[in-house]
Structure formats: C-alpha cells, structure tokens
Amino acid sequence: MLESNKCYMLDADTQIFVWMGRATHITERKTSISAAEDFLRAQERPVNTHLAFLTEGAETAIFKSYFDDWPQTVAPKLYEEGRGKVAAMFKQTGYDVEELPDEDEKSHIDCNGTLKVWRVNNGKLSPVPVVEQRKLYSGDCYTVQYIYSTNGREERLFYIWLGNKSCVEDREDAISLTSGLVDSTKFEPVLARIVENKEPSQFFLIFQTLIMFKGGMGSRYKSFIAEKGIDDETYDNKKTALFKIQGTNRDNMQAIQVDQVSRSLNSSCCYILKARDGSIFTWLGNLSTTRDHDLLYGMLDLINPTWQPILVREGSEPDVFWETLGGKTEYPKEKDIKRFIEDPHLFVCTYMKDVSDLKVKEIFNFTQDDLTTEDVLVLDCYSEIFVWVGHNSVVKSKQQALSIGLAFLKKDVLGEGLSMDAPTYVVSEGHEPPFFTRFFEWDASKANMLGNSFERKLAILKGQSQKLEAPLRNSPNFNTKETTPRRPSPTPNGFRRPSPTPNGSRRPSPGPAPNGLTRRQSLDSYTIRSTSSDAFSSPDFNNNTTKNRRFSSPPIPRMIPSASSPDVRTKTDTTPSLPTKDSGPIPNQDGVKLVNYPYERVKVNSKDPVPDIDITKREAYLTEEEFEEKFAMPKTAFYQLPRWKQNKIKMSLYLF
C-alpha cells in the first residue's frame, strides 16, 4: 500500500503522520512537511494536535496500529539493494574496516556518592556488610540506598532489586519494606523497582563494580529449594562457575554468573570459567573488542590478583575447556544490536475503584507545565517508566504509586511490547532527579510557585511571584536515633524548588508511615543486626574492592482532589473570589458589570481578540445564552463547581 518512492499523510484526528518512503528525494520530503503544516493551519486544528514525521522502516507502534495488515516483520531490503556497492568498495579498498566503539554510558547524577545495601530476610531488611555489598544473589531481593549531591543539596535514590530466582514472599516484602522505609524519611527520595537482567545502566554506574551470583543467601530461598528438592546453585569454591564480563570501563564493570554450559557463551563477549579443580580459563569471543578484554583483566585483578588464568580464544579451545562446560553445543555468534528507542510519551492516569481500572490519556508535545500538581502521570520511555506524583494528588505512598506503574506496564497502551520487568521509578513533585528532568526543557524557577494549578497559573498571568521557604529536612542516622541538621523539603503544596526562599511557612506534620511506624522512628527499626560471618559464606572473590561508596494498593476514589480537600493547602489565597450562585454577572474592579463579547473574540486563539479584558475571566464576558451553549450549564451552576473543575472546562473551550 505504501510505496517507497512516495510520501503519505495520515490524519488520525488528534495527530497527523507524514510517512516518507525510502526512495523519495529530499525536496519531496520538504514539500510533504510543508503541505502537512499548511493542512493543519487550513483546518484550524487545535494547537495540541501532534504532527509526526516518519521514514520507511522506522515507523512507530502507534502508526502501525492504524493499519490492519501491517506485516510483523519487514525484510531488510536496504541490505540487498546496497550489497553490490559495498562489495565493490571492499574489492577496491580491502576489508581492513574498524568498527566504531560503543560510547561510554553517561550518568545523569554524581556516581561518587554513598552506597548502602540491605538484604530481605524473613520479612526484615538485614544490612549487608560494606565489603559484601557489591555482590548480589539471584535468589534474594535487596534494597539499595544511594546518597548523592545535586545542585548543592543531598538527594536519595532507593532501588528495589528483585532476583530472578527470588521467592514471591521476599519480593512482596522488598516492595513493602522499602516503600515504608522511603515514606518514613523526611526526604522525598526517588524509588525504583528493578528486576535482574533488566537493570538500567545507572544502577551499574553507582555500584561501579558488581558481581551477580546464582543462588541465594536468604533463609526463604534456602527453605524453598529444600522443600522442592532443588539443588543449591549458590556459588562456592568447589563448584564450576561461568561468569560473563560486561561494562564500559573499569568504573563500570560487572561479572554475571550464568549457566555453566556452552550455550551461555556469546561471540561478542568475554568470560571467566572456574573449574572444580581450581583451574581458571578466560575466553575471548571473536567479536569482542579490546575494551572487553581490558574489562576482563580488570575484573580478574579485582577478584583475585594471584590467579593465573589459561587464555582461550574462540575457535582454539582445548578439550578440557568444553569438558568443563559439559560438552560443546551451538551458541550465539552474532553481535547484539541495540533496539532503536522511540521518543518518550507522557500519560495522565486516573482510576475510580481499583488500579486494574486504570485509565490513561496521552499528552502530546508535552512540556514541564503538563506536570500538574493534582495529577499522577507516567512518562513512558519504553525501556523504563517514571510515575510522577503531584503533591496535591491523592496518591500518598510510594507503594501506591508503584502499583500504578505496574498497571501501566500491563496495559501497554501503545502496543510497544512493554516488559512487566521494565524499571519503574516513582518521582515526587519538587524532587525530580536529573535523569527525569532531561526529558523536559526544565525550568527550576517554577519550583517557587504555590497553590493548585489554577492559582499558580493565575499568579503567572498577573505577574505575581509566590514564594515559600521549605521546611528543613532531617537526615536519618542509620545507627542512632539522633538527627543531623535539617535540610530543605517540598513546599506544602509540593511544587518543585531548587533552594529555600525567605518566608516563614512550614510543611504540615506528615501522617504515620506504613506498617505502623511513625516518621520520626529510626531506620534501624527496619533492620536487624548483621548476621555472623559464618552465616554469610563469602565466595572466593576477595575484598580488595574499590572505594566504598505492597503490590496491591488501597483504592483511589479519584485522582484530582476537590478544592476543599485538607491536602490542598496554600499559604494565602491570592485568587479573586469568583461569583457564587446569587452573585450574578462578574463585576470589574470598579463594580461595573462586564460588557458581553462573542465567544470567538474572547477565546485564547481568537483571530480578532478583544483588547484589555481580564484574561483570567474570559468566560464571564459571554452572554447567558452563549455561555449555556458552550458550557452546557448556566453560569450559576458553573461557578458552584470546584475551582479545578472550572479550570479544566475552560481549558477545553480555549478560555484559559
């Protein structure tokens, strides 16, 4: 249907796609783009209509969904068409072609902060000794706290790491305990749920060096395998073990234990094989790079500098190597290709009774201003998602927000094939981390605003600036109940702020934390004393490491609280009082009734706007008849609605 030598425009009402075939010329593409823009103007489409440009072979999932017979896979014709030219080039210049090196992973936060790790054990969080906290086991679940500095203030990031072989009970406890731990602090930390083998690059960057073992050290894992009669895979010196080495540099490298069989090998990677008799082999895949080799040697130095490994290159393996792996079998021999990541999508989320009834609505061409304080939104980045929680929303716990994120993954609105194991972050308004704000043109000055969305926008329109000094936050002490000097925290209405401002308002006292803990309790109440060294059988890897560094939620009746909600607090109400049921038309500042104007002249995008009107009360200039026609209700009924709802209706009619 779509020919490669043509361009097409697909009108999908709320969005318009321009599809450009691979064989089209640049002038044809420019003409198509101009035609689409002219079409939008001629049709007088709303300003939020999304215009997307696509090229053949790079179509988005939502574009494909408009075609009933879109093929699941497309043959790579580009390779076939260019094969002759490439062959001729190789014949003339030779085959000595170097591959471009992969770029180093870049972190958006300081990776030289402080790391603290707990293991979930029998419904409690047990602190992992510092010398062991860079070792994770697939049969266990962990809580990771990372403290770093940004813009001159201390921030906290909590990870819930769920091992692939961990028990359901441990997973539930990990989410419940960590959410409670986060909610009990005086901070507004970011909380992330991640699953083994789906870790984001930033997780590895803050560990710098990490070793992931098979098996587990927790008592529930031990009990589970004993009940099921399953062999304990936990690493020890007497077992064969195969480790895959990955990373980008010596400050970001991992050794991951995989099944000790030959099908676990991959030509693009390097491996360490430890045999039962103590022999050590290093295996270099034919597609591995010099950087991969450097990581391998760096990991060997870290694990045990005294080892004398036998170097094995792919294709030259001795028989004893294959015997150690149980025989030679087929394994992947092609380099992994990274998937193209589409632009992020922003959705506002609502549900009435249960999170399973989650309703989402996409916001196209989103900006920072779309993060309204009464809402909960999800930023879908495909490989990971962010649940942003406004301070005036009714979601008050991290666990509740996590359940919304999991429901979003299950819903898979865009048909992207989202994994239920995708990293899920919970971000609180006013404490957005750099790895979230990078998706926006972020303006930190908006952090000084107070009130709900309507009051904030009104203040901007009137040129007013409302400022508030944030309450100081306690820094929790993990060994005592003493507190350190207080630091800034969110404003009462939660709008983001980069630094304290000179005003005297204070945040209301927080409610009790989950599981019956008060927010002033020491974090030690979540932990038990570290187990003895005998209980934690440390593997052969020595300790010369580098520098130390509830699934179901209560129902949400609605996502936007009413103006009378106790959670909607402002220091002062600077909004002019709106008419009540008996007040009649809105007078101006001199007490004179406002002159009536037609809708076409008072709306925001009017071609013939009325000058010198109060732009915060555009609807008040309409006649009673035209008001009822547009709003489907009389003015008296409209002004009895909550202010936030008035705002929503006015926005839909381009009167706000």
Summary of the structure (lengths in Angstrom):
residues: 656
radius of gyration: 29.6
end to end distance: 42.7
largest distance: 98.3
contacts: 1864
relative contact order: 0.10
helix: 26%
strand: 20%
